[in-house]
Amino acid sequence: MFEQHVRGCRVSDDNDAWIKRWEEGNTGFHQEEINDHLISHWERIVPDRQSTVLVPLCGKSKDMLWLRNRGHRVVGAELSDLAARAFFLENDLVAEERQSGPFVVLSAGGIEIWVGDFFELTPQRVGKLDAWYDRAAVVALEPSVRQRYLAQLKLLLGSKAAGLMLTFDYPAEERNGPPFSVSFQDVEQVFGERFRLKLIDCVDLTEGNRWELSRVWKPVIELRS
Ligand SMILES: C[S@@+](CC[C@H](N)C(=O)[O-])C[C@H]1O[C@@H](n2cnc3c(N)ncnc32)[C@H](O)[C@@H]1O
């Protein structure tokens, strides 16, 4: 990931590309419906409604509403100010706004979105986090950043943490991400050091896939300390 300094801030090419995608409306990853796998599996993985849930790289995902409606405090992290504001606006929530170091924090009704670089969040700022939900987050990151993503989760999550991760698994040579191909084995290789993993489901999305890949699977993975 190439990094440069602009007006005292660290900016990476990848971060700029995401911000631009939101500005241009190039957001085919966004889902208007609540994710089926979240609905099917979350309550078993994280039965305690008091748990605070981290949603890294959250975009304007409506899944945050579902988590909040279950009783969780939700902490999202998103680079794009436009995406974060759209989340509140489109869901008829009036957000309060505050500054915390390099982050603008928008919050309403038990949901906070920390606008800035996920990798700069600290436990001192966001408080104790018990669980996390990764839909289209790890697959959005360059493979070389996965270890850093794990390190950041380790930093932010409590010692007894559980998570749900949804990825895409396809022949990596057929396409350059994002989304990058992240198989169950890839997840085991990186995250197995810290979490116990279970492949709960693996959905075949090959037929009619929009990237015209010869095979696409969606592994549904449970992770726990
Ligand atoms: C593929 S989208 C997925 C969004 C969301 N999880 C969903 O399911 O709709 C990836 C998101 O991560 C954000 N993002 C990428 N890198 C980030 C970073 N370092 N810190 C915070 N957000 C980031 C992008 O702006 C984008 O909204």
The ligand as a Gaussian input file, in Angstrom:
#p B3LYP/6-31G(d) Opt

LIG

0 1
 C      -16.617000      -3.464000       0.119000
 S      -17.131000      -2.122000       1.120000
 C      -18.122000      -2.960000       2.326000
 C      -18.972000      -2.040000       3.172000
 C      -19.866000      -2.758000       4.183000
 N      -19.146000      -3.645000       5.054000
 C      -21.019000      -3.462000       3.521000
 O      -21.216000      -4.651000       3.785000
 O      -21.738000      -2.828000       2.740000
 C      -15.666000      -1.696000       1.998000
 C      -15.793000      -0.406000       2.777000
 O      -14.637000      -0.214000       3.558000
 C      -14.289000       1.161000       3.566000
 N      -12.847000       1.185000       3.883000
 C      -11.821000       0.730000       3.122000
 N      -10.656000       0.852000       3.773000
 C      -10.947000       1.383000       5.001000
 C      -10.164000       1.743000       6.126000
 N       -8.836000       1.600000       6.136000
 N      -10.792000       2.280000       7.210000
 C      -12.149000       2.445000       7.215000
 N      -12.933000       2.115000       6.159000
 C      -12.347000       1.598000       5.070000
 C      -14.668000       1.637000       2.169000
 O      -14.877000       3.031000       2.090000
 C      -15.957000       0.843000       1.929000
 O      -17.091000       1.553000       2.359000

